[in-house]
Amino acid sequence: MAGTGSLQPRVLILDTAQGHLWTWEENVRLDQPGKAPTFGAAVIYQGRVRPGSRIGELVGQVPRE
């Protein structure tokens, strides 16, 4: 199969009340000091966006406090 596309399952999780974002991925390489790499699921915090006031509004990332 040619190409560089990935078929790894990935989900974007959005907290619509406060704007927190996470990604959930399967088959992620998990490196641990002193151990052989393994593969598993991971939830990774991506940051926070400002909740919008209407559908389709472009919003930016919330500044760090």
C-alpha positions as a printed Julia matrix, in Angstrom:
65×3 Matrix{Float64}:
   0.0    0.0    0.0
   1.49   3.35  -1.04
   1.2    6.61   0.87
   1.89   7.87   4.34
  -1.64   8.08   5.74
  -2.34   6.71   9.19
  -5.23   4.46  10.11
  -4.68   4.78  13.85
  -7.94   5.42  15.71
  -7.99   8.98  17.04
 -10.8   10.87  18.8
 -11.05  14.56  19.67
 -12.73  15.16  23.03
 -14.09  18.66  23.7
 -15.42  19.91  27.03
 -18.07  22.27  25.68
 -18.62  23.97  29.05
 -15.02  25.08  29.7
 -13.27  24.53  26.36
 -10.69  21.87  27.35
  -9.46  19.63  24.5
  -7.98  16.13  24.58
  -7.11  13.54  21.96
  -7.56   9.84  22.6
  -5.44   7.54  20.45
  -4.88   3.8   20.18
  -1.67   2.05  19.17
   0.49   4.89  20.5
   4.13   4.08  21.26
   4.59   4.32  25.03
   8.21   4.79  26.1
   9.11   4.14  29.73
  12.62   4.67  31.12
  14.48   1.38  31.48
  11.79  -0.67  29.71
  11.16  -1.8   26.16
   8.68   0.36  24.23
   5.09  -0.87  24.26
   1.97   0.2   22.4
  -1.38   1.14  23.93
  -4.04   3.81  24.3
  -3.26   7.37  25.42
  -5.29  10.45  26.33
  -3.31  13.64  25.64
  -4.36  17.1   26.85
  -4.2   19.55  23.92
  -5.06  22.84  25.62
  -8.08  25.04  25.98
 -10.15  27.12  23.57
 -12.53  29.93  24.38
 -16.14  28.74  24.11
 -17.92  30.46  21.22
 -21.13  32.41  21.42
 -22.68  31.12  18.16
 -22.4   28.22  15.71
 -19.54  28.62  13.22
 -17.69  31.3   15.21
 -13.89  31.03  14.99
 -12.35  30.89  18.46
  -8.74  31.02  19.61
  -6.79  29.34  22.36
  -7.28  30.67  25.89
  -4.1   32.43  27.15
  -2.23  30.61  29.92
  -2.84  31.98  33.39
